Amino acid sequence: MIAPIGRLALFTALLLAAACGRSEGRAAGGTSDMTAVDRAVAVAQGIRAHPTAADSILAAHDLTRDGFDALMYDIAADSALARAYTEAIR
């Protein structure tokens, strides 16, 4: 099992690789996409600030660990979303 901070680092690396590796993708992204990015940023920042409360933070955003993984992979798969996430998480 990967520790929450290790998982966050892994996803950040995946997102950076996806953002740098592809230039195509959706031009602007829809409202629901940006909501997904906002949600992922809120969860990631919460876990970064309080790694021992990761499960509580996920639950507060109606996510499980697997659900958060899926959300991050969806964002990483879209270069525009990955770029938005990367900019927002800084």
Buried (B, 14 or more C-beta within 10 A) or exposed (E): EEEBEEBBEEBBEBBBEBBEEBEEBEEEBEEEBBEBBEBBBBBBBBBBEEBEBBEEBBEEBEBEBEEBBEBBEBBBBBBBBBBBBBEBBE
